[in-house]
């Protein structure tokens, strides 16, 4: 998720120094807002014709199971609430670990800056049936987790997609969790305390945090192993959705209020795509290589290092690379260009004025000052940037999933036809290197 990690770590440490005392709370408030004339901060609401619901799914309870946040078109309801953007404090701890700062200070920083924000979707709202929905599996970037791309996922759902945002268990997420069964001694202690026994009570939540590179460790072997696991987790998420769609009873360990039986026969499993950001972009490409049920892929500012060169010619499905202006470099673009095909469509555009963090939700939640200092914002208005990315994505999905929608009105964006877009890349690449 984060690029230029050393700079971000240094920046956050400087901010930590500012909040060590309560007297500097006003200063932090100024930084959080960017300036006193800053626009209201928040994740933008989806623009499609459908209200959006979301819920969490975990099956089975172990680290080998599937865990994702589902976004879907929902019925409008007054009772539904919007969930917290950061689900709980352990995710703050994970973010602090990822950027290598003290957990207590990190939790205070992240909680103060981002703790009040909500996902632009209604938690456990009833599913709205209106024909069969195409499916998108979304893969997060390095150091992220399932909730951090809600502006993208909710937008797709508002246009009639069912979107599963996977939380990866390969130790590339800042934090995630699973459950283990209680030991006999733990069960015995509960009997002494006379606690009631149930399937849920027999499980203990286990947290899994980001695994940094060890001193002297080569990055490729680790990331290559992770990208393969990530792809398997995306494919597993699709398998679970297929079971739900076919009416097979599912046991959601998280025991949400959502009625999963309402999703029976709701999905168009002939129209499936994969999408991801950064490490998730590489994951999307790995998924396309492993599973032909995915008809196309969208790679947002993809980080290509984790992939084996051998898989590039094996990917037969169309791919759309949507890049930021400030993150890409010649070597990374070269690897994207190795996927060029005379038979299968490969498209690439670059959004002017964007940075690597123009795709996750952080870009909407930091004021101008801190956003640009931490490289969470580029020069372009973040809502304009994400709107271009989302519209181009919808047009690409319609083209290659065969949808009967009006997304083709944005077809010119696929070719970079907009003042804020660059067809292809802004990076100078020697032809001999491709």
N, C-alpha and C positions, 0 to 999 in steps of 0.2 A: 504493500500500500504506500508506504513512505519512500520517497527517493531522497538522496543526499542526506542519509541518516545522521551523519556526524554534525552537519549544520543544524538539523532539527534538534538534536540532543543538546547542542550548545545553547540554542535559543530557548528551549524549555527550561534549561538549568538557570539561565538568566532570569526568566520569569519567576522561577521558584524562589530566587533570592528576594524578589519583590514582595512575595506573599508570606514570607517568614513571620512578619509582624502584621497585626490587624491595622496598624496605622496606614499601611500601604494598600489597603483594600480598595480605596477610592481610585488609586492609580491602576489597579488591576481592572476595575470596572471600565475605566477609560480605554485600556488596551482591548478589552473584550469587545467593546462596541466599535472600536476603530477610531471614532471621533464622535463628538457630541451631536453631529448632524447625520450620523449613519442611518441608513434605512433599517427597518425592522428586520431582525435576523430570524431565520427559520427555514426549514426545508419546504420548498415550494409545493403547493398542492398539485395533484395530477390534473391534467387538462382534458382527458378523454370524457366520453359521454357517461361512463359508469362510475358510481361510487366504488371505493376500494376497501376491501377487508384484508386482514392478515391474521395468521395464526401460526403456532409453532408445532412441529411434528418431530418426534423421536421414536424410532423403531429399529432394532431392539434397543435395550438399555445400555449395551456395552459400547466400547470404543469402536467396535467393528460395525455398529449399526448406522442408520441414516438419520441425519439431523439437519433440518432446514426450516426456514421461515417461508410460508406460502402466502403469496399475494394473489388476490382473485377479485373478479367483479362481485359486488355485494349488494344486498338490499339496503336501502337507506333506513336507518333506525336511529331514534333519539337516545336510546339507552346505551348504545355502544360507545366505548371510550377509546381514545388513541393511546397506544402504549408508549412507554419511555423509549427514546432513541437508544440510550445505553441501558440494557436490561437490568443490570445490577452492579454492585461495587467491584466484584471480581474482574469485570471487564475493564474498569479503570485501572486496577492493579496490573492487568495484562498489558495495557497500553503503556503504563509506566515502565514495566519490565522491558518492553520492546524498544523504547527509546532510552533505556538505561538511566533512569532516574529513581530516586527513593520512592517507594510505594505510597507512603503516607503523604508526602508532598505531591506526588503525582495524582493521587486520588483527590486531594484538595483542589489542585489546578483544574483537572478535567471535570470534576463535579461542579466547580464554580462556573467554568466556561460553557459546559455542554450539558450539565445535569438536568436542566429544565426543559430540554427540547423533546418533542414528540414526533413519532412516525406519522406521515400523512396517510394513515389508513386506520380503519376501525377494527379493534381487536375482537376476534371471534364473531364478527357480524355474519348473518346468514348469507350463504351463497346465492347469487342471483343467476338463475338458469335462463339463458337466452341463446340457445343453439350451442354447438360444441366449440370449446375454446382451444385454440392452439396453445402449445406448451413451450415455455422457455426455462431451461436450467441455468442459473447464474452462479458464477464462481468468483469469490472475493480475492483481493490482492494480499500480498505479504503483510502480516501484522494487522489485518482487518478481521471482521467476523460478519455474521449473517445480516446484521441490521444496518450496516454502514452505507449501503447503496439504495436506500429506500426511494430516493427521487427517481431513479431509473426504473426500479422494479414496480413501484406504484403506478408510474406513467404507463408502462406496458399493460398492467392489469386494468387500468381505466379504459384501455382500448380493446378489452376483451380477451386478454391473454391470462393464462394461469402460469405464475412464475414461482419457481422454487429456488430460493437463495440459500445455497448449501453453506453450512458451517463446517470447515474442514478439520479433520482430526489428525493431520500429518505433522502437527506442531509448527505450522506456518501461520496459524491464527494467533492473535495476541492472547486470546483466551477462549476456551471452550470447555464443555463438561460432558460427562456421561455418568452412568451409575454402576456401582458394583453391589453385589449381594453382601449383606451383613455377615460378619464372622459369627461363629457359635458363641463366642464370649460376649459380643455385642447383643445378640439375641437374648442371652442369659441375663444380662444387665437389665434389659427391657422387661423381662418377666419379673424381676425383683421390683422394678418400678411399676409393674402392673399396667404397662402400656398395651393398647390393643394391637393385634397383629393383622396386617393386610399385605397384599402384594407390594404396594407402594412403600409401606413401612419397613419392608424387608430390604430396601435399597438405600444406598448411601451415595450422595453426589460426590463425584471426584472431578477436580479441576485439572485441566491440561493447559499449560502455558507455552508461549513461543520458545522454540529452541534456537538459540543463537549459534552462529558458527563458532567452533572452538579455535583457539589460537593455532595458527598454522594449517587449519583444515581447508582443503580445496572446496570451493563452493559447488561446482557442477555435480559431483556425485550425490551430494545431499539434495540439491534442488531437483535433479533428475529423478531420484527415488520419490521425492514428494509429489512431483507433477504426475507421476504414474498413479500414486495413491489418490490424488485429488480427482483425476479422471475417473477412477473406479468409483469414487464417492458420488460423482455426478451421475454416472450410469446407474448406480444403486438407487439414487433419488428417483430417477425415471422409472425404475422397476417398481418402487413403492407406489408411485402415482398410478402406474398401470394396474397394480393390484386394487387400489382404491377405486379406479375408474371401472373395473370389472365387477365391483361389488363384493370382493373378498373382504371379510371383516378384518379390521386392523386394530392393533392395540397401541394407542399412543401413550407412551410412558408419561408424558407431561400432563395428561388428564386435563386438557383445555375444555372450554365450553362449546367449542365448534363441533357441529354435527357432520362427521366425515361421510356419512351415508348419502348426504345431499350431493356429493361429487360423483356419484355413480353415473356413468355414461355422459359425463360433462366434458370430457377432453377429446380433442381430435388428435389421436395418436399417430396419424399420418402426417401431421404438421408439427414437428418438434425441432427446436433450435437450441443452441448452446451459446452462452455469452459470458464474458468475464473481463475483468480489469487487471492489467499488469501481470502478476503471476497467474491471475485468473484468465487472462488472454491466452497465455501459453497452455493453461489447462483446457481451454476451449478447443485449441488445435489438437491436443492429445486425445480429447474425447472424440473428435471427428474421425481421427485415425482408428480408434478402437471400436466405434459403434456407428454403423451406417443408418440406424434409426434417426439419427440427428441429420436433418436435411441441409442445414447451413450453420455458420458460426459467425459471431461478431466479436472481434478482439479490440478492446478499448485500451489504447496505449500499451500494447502488449510488451512484456519482458520476455525475450526469446531465449535467453541463456539456458533455461532448464531442459530444452527439447533436444532430442537426438536428431542429427541431420538426416538420418535414414527415414524418419517418418514423413518428411516434407513431400516426397513424390507419392506417398501412400494416401494422402488426403485428397479425396475426390470431390468433396462437397464445396460449394461456394463459400468464400470467406470475405469479410469486410473488416479492414483495419481502419479504425478511427483513432488518430493520434493527436497528442498535444504538440504544441509548437516548441516547448522548452525541454522536453524530456528525452526525445529520441536522439540517437547518434548513428553514425554510418554503419558500424558493425551490426547493430540491431536491425536497421533497415535492410541490410544485405540479407539477413536471415529471412525476413519477411518476403523479400524479392525472390528468394529461392523457391518460394511456393507459387510463383507466377505460372500460369498454365494457359495454353492456347485453347484448351477444351472447356475448362471450368472457370467461372467468373471469379476473379480476385480483384477487389476494389480497395483503394486506399485514399483517404482524405486526411487533412490536418486542419485543426481548428485554430485560427489565429488568436494569439494573446492568451493561450491556455498553458497550464502547467500540469504535471502528473496528477496532482490532487484536484483537478477540475472535474473529476468524475465521481469520487466519493462525496458523501453529504457534508464532510467537514468544510468544504468550500463555501457553503451557504451559512455556516454557523459562526464563522470568525469575522470580526470587523476588518476593515481595510488594512489597518496598521498591522495587527497581529497576523492577519491572513497572508499578507505579502511577506512579512518577516519570516514566517514559518513555511513559506511556499505552499500555502493552502489555497491561494488565489493567484490568478494571473491578471493581465491587464484588461481582459474582457469581462463584462458583467457575467457572473457565474450562471445566472438564469438563462441568458442568451446562449451561452456555450452548451449547457445541458439540453436546452431546447433543440438546438441544431443536431446534437448527437442523437437525441431520442427520435426526432423526426426522420433523420437519415436512416436510423436503425429500423423504424417502422416501415419505411419504403422498401428497404432491403428485404425485410421479412416477408412483406407482401409478395414481392417479386419471386422469391425462392421457396416460399411455402404455398404459393398459389392461393392466396387469400382474396376473397371478394370484398375488399374494403375500399376506402378512398385514400389510402396511404400513398398511392402512386402520385398524388399531387406534390409529394416531396421528392420524386425521382431525381430532379436536378441536383439535389444535395449529395446523392451517391457519387456524382461526378465532380463534386466540389464547386458547384455553380452557386456561389453566394459570396458577398463581399468579405465575410468572416471565415471563409474556407480557402484552403489551398488544395488544388487537385494533386494527389500523390503526397509528396513530402517536401518540407523546407530544407531537409538535410542534403548536403552535397555528397553524392555517392559516385565513385569512379565506376564507369561501366565495366572495366576489367575486373573489378572486385565482385561483381554480381555472378 
